[in-house]
Amino acid sequence: MTTPPLPTLCWGCSRSIDAQDAYCRFCGRGQGEHVAWYYKPWGIAVCTFFGLGPFGLALVWMSPVLSKRAKAVSAGLILLFSLWLARGVMNMIHAVSAALAGAGLPLGV
């Protein structure tokens, strides 16, 4: 005789749901394989590198798929990427201002 599966907690609202449920009946969030693509590691990487930048940290910390260690590593990588990107933008701004100053064009409005 088999025992029925124990209820588990929803990743979104923390209410009790059946273990075989693909979606929470209270908040509608996917469970297990039915998690939205942007909470999976590849989705977080795509969103971060091609649009969100440092705002991708929200996806990392809200992801039910990642472990605490994976969240910490991902957050560190996103922060390093954001700093690298900011430094590149600042270098580009300095190069453009130096080029404008060398051409005798005004820098201010």
C-alpha atoms as one frame of an Amber mdcrd trajectory, in Angstrom:
protein
   0.000   0.000   0.000   1.455   3.341  -1.008   1.082   6.495   0.996  -0.165
   9.653  -0.694   2.489  12.290  -1.409   3.028  14.797   1.345   1.977  18.398
   0.707   4.764  20.829  -0.092   5.012  24.600   0.054   4.527  26.824  -2.964
   7.655  28.669  -4.107   5.664  31.865  -4.565   3.164  32.231  -1.740   4.391
  29.520   0.704   0.940  27.937   1.004   0.543  24.186   1.235   0.040  22.440
  -2.122   0.085  18.826  -3.252   3.482  17.491  -4.291   2.267  16.515  -7.780
   0.801  19.968  -8.550   2.502  21.682 -11.491   1.081  25.091 -10.528  -0.024
  26.612  -7.232  -3.811  26.833  -7.009  -3.561  29.998  -4.918  -1.043  32.224
  -6.745  -0.614  30.381 -10.061   3.192  30.083  -9.917   4.795  27.104 -11.597
   6.379  24.412  -9.473   9.267  22.089 -10.363   9.811  21.949 -14.134   7.072
  24.527 -14.685   9.093  27.437 -13.338   9.167  30.459 -15.645  12.161  30.545
 -18.022  13.525  33.791 -16.561  14.081  32.117 -13.160  16.283  29.409 -14.660
  20.068  30.014 -14.778  20.232  30.455 -18.566  17.237  32.828 -18.484  18.825
  34.942 -15.764  22.058  35.156 -17.796  20.212  36.203 -20.975  18.134  38.829
 -19.178  21.127  40.217 -17.297  23.588  40.419 -20.177  21.138  41.619 -22.827
  18.914  44.029 -20.964  18.619  44.162 -17.213  22.247  44.531 -16.162  22.442
  44.881 -12.374  18.662  44.594 -12.115  19.133  40.903 -12.903  19.950  40.507
  -9.208  16.209  40.525  -8.509  15.762  37.463 -10.709  18.624  35.713  -8.935
  17.239  36.206  -5.445  13.644  35.400  -6.456  14.575  32.216  -8.334  13.196
  29.054  -6.720  15.582  26.936  -8.808  18.919  28.237  -7.500  20.451  27.144
  -4.199  21.733  29.748  -1.733  25.307  29.127  -2.882  24.340  29.470  -6.551
  22.489  32.691  -5.737  25.573  34.131  -4.027  27.876  33.152  -6.908  25.431
  34.484  -9.506  25.029  37.751  -7.617  28.813  38.171  -7.462  29.149  37.539
 -11.193  26.377  40.015 -11.993  28.014  42.655  -9.800  31.392  42.114 -11.477
  29.760  42.355 -14.910  27.968  45.565 -13.875  31.197  47.141 -12.603  33.016
  46.162 -15.815  30.210  47.648 -17.891  30.145  50.872 -15.848  33.919  51.234
 -16.192  33.646  50.785 -19.953  30.942  53.446 -20.176  33.019  55.864 -18.105
  36.087  55.258 -20.311  33.973  55.915 -23.381  32.613  59.162 -21.894  36.152
  60.347 -21.084  37.350  59.466 -24.592  34.473  61.345 -26.230  34.992  64.400
 -24.014  38.717  64.411 -24.755  37.997  64.166 -28.484  35.501  67.029 -28.290
  37.906  69.165 -26.254  40.705  68.457 -28.752  38.454  69.562 -31.610  37.687
  72.847 -29.834  33.989  72.038 -29.358  32.234  73.153 -26.145  31.613  70.381
 -23.615  28.791  71.964 -21.641  25.343  73.145 -22.590
